[in-house]
Amino acid sequence: MAQTTTSASGTVTTIPAGQVPLTSFKDSRYRGRSRVAEAVPSAPSSPRSAGNFSREKDYQSLGTNGKLSVDLLQRRTTVTVGGGINRDRVFPVGGIPIGLSDGSLVPGSSSESKDVTTAMAGLSQVLTRRWLVGVDATRTFERGYLTEPYKVVSVQDGTTGCRWAS
């Protein structure tokens, strides 16, 4: 039975039955990150912020985040709130495949955006010298191109031999 695969850059290839699908792959990643934290032992709060940038051959991510922790009740209780945003771009080598298709590409489209917004809140409480309890909640919103352009699923009908990929 023939095997349909995709390369790391999304190119669809069909390999005849009995052959092993092999391909070479090379990618470089560049990353930068900065972080600012104010640690004053006597202060009841500790703000932190960070920014990040990452670039690969087919993906770029730019983001920032921040967090504020406030100590209460003689530093036995800590309340934390924070959030972050990422503005990413996906640009598969060869173009963006149409979902649930035979590997055809979206005409005239070479990149798509992906936006991620995250919010978090947390509470921790010192119970004894050895016991600490904490609870955190995080909510993430994602919009834009959320598909994995390099994964292809192929199906072959055993009766008719018809094949399709998605």
Disulfide bonds with the S-S distance in Angstrom:
none
